[in-house]
Amino acid sequence: MNKEITIGFKPRLNINAIFTYRYKAQEMLDFEIGIRDINSNESEFIEKLLLDIFKDELHCLVDICKLSLCISCENEDFIKLPIIKKIFSRNGKYYFGDNGERDEVEDKIFQGIVEKIAVS
């Protein structure tokens, strides 16, 4: 059973994301977000992040083969959050290439996105 955590600050994350595509040039995007659900798991967090960024261009998501994230926060305690620890443990890199190249987390993210695109 997962224990819910609470925090005494509202983290605003500064994110630099690099999107590597199969068939077009890389794109870089800088943005700021608040963590809505610090108790979400890694695949849910990244999937929601991608769906929010590409909400008007969902079709672009299936062309991404790599996502690189650099995350910072004004409050240094953000690195203690489990979701941030998980992202940092993989150096902010997510690979969405062929099925054999994805780990379990990456595969959950990819499959979740494919399902969302199919119903849109």
C-alpha positions as CSV (number, residue, x, y, z in Angstrom):
1,M,0.0,0.0,0.0
2,N,1.4,3.4,-1.0
3,K,1.6,6.0,1.7
4,E,0.3,9.4,0.6
5,I,2.7,12.2,1.3
6,T,2.0,15.9,1.9
7,I,4.3,18.8,1.5
8,G,4.5,22.2,3.2
9,F,5.2,24.2,0.0
10,K,3.6,24.4,-3.4
11,P,6.3,23.5,-5.8
12,R,6.5,25.4,-9.1
13,L,8.8,23.4,-11.3
14,N,10.9,25.1,-14.1
15,I,11.3,22.5,-16.9
16,N,13.4,22.5,-19.9
17,A,12.2,19.7,-22.2
18,I,13.9,18.5,-25.4
19,F,11.8,16.5,-27.7
20,T,13.5,14.2,-30.2
21,Y,11.3,13.1,-33.1
22,R,11.6,10.3,-35.6
23,Y,10.8,12.4,-38.6
24,K,11.5,16.0,-37.8
25,A,14.1,18.2,-36.0
26,Q,14.4,18.4,-32.3
27,E,12.4,21.0,-30.4
28,M,13.2,22.6,-27.0
29,L,10.6,24.1,-24.7
30,D,11.0,25.9,-21.4
31,F,7.9,26.2,-19.1
32,E,6.8,26.3,-15.5
33,I,4.2,24.0,-13.9
34,G,2.8,23.3,-10.5
35,I,2.7,19.7,-9.3
36,R,-1.0,18.9,-9.0
37,D,-0.6,15.4,-7.6
38,I,2.7,14.7,-5.9
39,N,1.4,11.2,-5.2
40,S,1.1,10.2,-8.9
41,N,3.4,7.6,-10.2
42,E,6.1,8.3,-12.7
43,S,4.3,7.1,-15.8
44,E,1.1,9.0,-14.9
45,F,3.1,12.2,-14.2
46,I,5.1,12.1,-17.5
47,E,2.0,11.1,-19.5
48,K,0.0,14.0,-18.1
49,L,2.9,16.4,-18.7
50,L,3.1,15.3,-22.4
51,L,-0.7,15.4,-22.9
52,D,-0.8,18.9,-21.4
53,I,2.0,20.2,-23.6
54,F,0.6,18.6,-26.8
55,K,-3.1,19.0,-26.1
56,D,-3.7,20.7,-29.4
57,E,-1.4,18.4,-31.4
58,L,-1.8,14.9,-29.9
59,H,-0.8,13.3,-33.2
60,C,2.8,14.6,-32.7
61,L,3.2,12.5,-29.6
62,V,3.5,9.2,-31.5
63,D,6.5,10.6,-33.4
64,I,8.5,11.4,-30.2
65,C,11.3,8.9,-29.7
66,K,13.1,10.6,-26.8
67,L,12.2,13.1,-24.1
68,S,14.9,14.8,-22.1
69,L,13.9,16.8,-19.0
70,C,15.9,19.2,-16.9
71,I,13.9,20.2,-13.8
72,S,14.6,22.9,-11.2
73,C,12.6,24.6,-8.4
74,E,13.1,27.7,-6.2
75,N,12.6,25.5,-3.2
76,E,15.5,23.0,-3.0
77,D,13.4,20.5,-1.0
78,F,11.6,19.6,-4.2
79,I,14.4,17.0,-4.8
80,K,13.0,15.0,-1.9
81,L,9.7,14.4,-3.6
82,P,9.4,10.7,-4.7
83,I,8.3,11.7,-8.2
84,I,11.3,14.0,-8.7
85,K,13.7,11.3,-7.4
86,K,12.4,8.9,-9.9
87,I,12.8,11.4,-12.8
88,F,16.3,12.2,-11.6
89,S,17.2,8.5,-11.2
90,R,17.0,8.2,-15.0
91,N,18.6,11.6,-15.6
92,G,15.3,12.9,-17.0
93,K,15.5,10.7,-20.1
94,Y,12.6,8.8,-21.6
95,Y,12.9,6.6,-24.7
96,F,9.9,5.8,-26.9
97,G,11.5,4.0,-29.7
98,D,10.6,0.5,-30.7
99,N,8.9,-1.7,-28.2
100,G,12.1,-3.6,-27.3
101,E,13.9,-0.3,-26.4
102,R,11.3,0.9,-23.8
103,D,11.4,-0.1,-20.2
104,E,8.2,-0.7,-18.2
105,V,7.7,3.0,-17.3
106,E,8.3,4.2,-20.8
107,D,6.0,1.5,-22.2
108,K,3.2,2.6,-19.8
109,I,3.6,6.2,-20.9
110,F,3.6,5.3,-24.6
111,Q,0.6,3.0,-24.3
112,G,-1.3,5.6,-22.3
113,I,-0.7,8.2,-24.9
114,V,-1.6,5.9,-27.8
115,E,-4.9,5.1,-26.0
116,K,-5.7,8.8,-25.5
117,I,-5.0,9.5,-29.1
118,A,-7.2,6.7,-30.3
119,V,-10.2,8.1,-28.4
120,S,-9.7,11.7,-29.4
